Amino acid sequence: MKEVLKAVVNVFLKMPLGFMVTIKYFFRKPVTLDYPHKKRPMAPRYRGRHYLERYDDGTERCVCCGLCAAACPADAIYMEPEENEKGERRARIYEINLLRCIFCGFCEEACPEEAIFLGHEYEFSDYERSSFLWTKEQMLVQHPRKDNPFKRIYRRVRKAYGAPDKIS
């Protein structure tokens, strides 16, 4: 008799309460997105894909000083310098191993030339390990390029803390 009474209470009291929760969320706006077609906006401080900046004339900003590689706690950056025909130093080889990278942003903060930035792109999955070793050619931005608002914020913060602005 006790089990019958418990079943009746579950059917007539607890089931309608459960249905009320379902009905309450049925008329709310859905939380999910149609992912491949609509992407979730990332936070302004999100650090994703690496890219190497260029000067306004199209030349590379990186002078291969090695500060980004020294600041990297995961030792994910490898670079070799060379001099071009004008005697200016630049990176002959610049590679980032994304399997080791922890996306901390220390490379971005250590760069005196503001050559490396971490963008907001987050779709770089692949099936092969070799595709996660990014070279300089894969990271260099196209020229000419629209100004990035995140770059302006970053430069403003550098000025506030006393770091000289290398970009005019």
N, C-alpha and C positions, 0 to 999 in steps of 0.2 A: 504494500500500500504506500509505503514511503517513496519508492521509486516512481510510482505512477504520479504522485503529487509533485515530485521533482520534475518529471517530464512535462507535466501540464504547466508548471511555472516557467520552464524554459521555452515552451512553445508560445505561450500567451504574453509573457513579459519580456524575456530577454531577446527573442527573435525580432520583435518590433523595434527594440532599442538598437539592435545591429542594423536593421534596415534604415532607421533614421540617420545613422552615421553615413550610410551609403548614399541616401537621398541628399543629405546636406552637401556632400562633395560632388554629387552629380551635376549640380547647377553652378559650380564654381568654374573659373577660368582654368584650363589645363596648365600644368606646370611644364610639361614636356615640349620639346621643340622638334620640328621636322629637320633633323640634324644635317643631312648633306646639303639641303637647300637653304636652311637658316642656321647660322652659327651663333653661338652664345657670345656676347661681347665679354672680353676679358677685362680684368681689373687693370687700371693704369700702371700698376707696379709689377704686372706679370712679366716674367722673363721667359722667352721662348727661343725661337730660331735665331742663330747668330748671323750677322751680316757685317761686311766690311764696307766702310764709307769711302767716298771719293771726294776730292776737292772739286770746286766749281768748274775747273778746266778739264776734269775727267781723270786726272792722275790719282793714284792710290794714296791714301792718307798714311797707311802703315809704313813706318820707317824701320821695322823689325828691331826694336830696342830690346825686346824680350821681357818687358815688365809684365805683360799679360801672362806669359808662360810661367814666370816666377811667382805670380800671385795665385795661380790656379792650384787649389788644394788637391785636386784629383789628378794633376799632371796630365791633362787631356790635350794640351796645346803643344805642337811641335812647329818650329820655324827655323829657316836658314836664310841668312841675309845675302844680298848681292848689291853691287853698285851699278847704276845705269850709265848710259853714255855721258850724262852731264855730271857724273860723280856723286849723285844723290843716292842715298841708301834706301833700299826697299826690300821687301820679302820675296825671295826666290821661291821658297816653299813655305806655305802657311797651312797647317792642317789642324783640325779639331776632331778628336775622337768622341763622338756623341755617346758612345756606350760608356765612357768614363766620366763625361761631363755631368756635373750635378746642378747646372744652371744657377749658380750662386750669384753671378754678376760681378765677381771680383776682377775678372779680366776687363770688363767695361769700366770699372772704377780706376783701375791701375793705368790705363792707357793715357799717356800725356797728349797724344795727338787726336784723341777721341775718334779713333779709327774703327773700333769694334763696338757694335751695339747688339743687344738682344731684343728682338722684336716681339710681336704678339702672335706670331704664327705658331700653331701647335700641331699641325698635321704633317709629321715626317716619319711615319712608320713604314717599315719595309720588311721583306722576307729574308734578305741577305745581310750579313754582318758587314760586308765590304761597303755597303751603301751608307753606313753611318760614319765613315771616315770622310769628312768634308774637306775639300781643298779650297784654295784661295779663289779659284775661278767660280766655284759654286756659291761662295759667300759674297763676292763683290756685287754691289748694287748696280743697277742699270744706270747709264748716264744719258741724258739728263734725268734728274729725279725730282719729284715734288718734295717740298720740305716736310719733314716729319715733326708733328707737334711734340712728341715725346722727347726729341732731341733738344728742343727749346727749353723744356722743363729741366732736363738734365744739365744743360749749360747754365741755367739760372741757379740751380743748386750748387754747381761748382763755383760760381761767382760768389755766392753767399758764404761759402766756406773758405774763400780766399784763394782758390785755385785759379790760375790765369786762364783766360779764354784764348784758345789758339785760333779760333775761327773769327774772321772778320765779316 
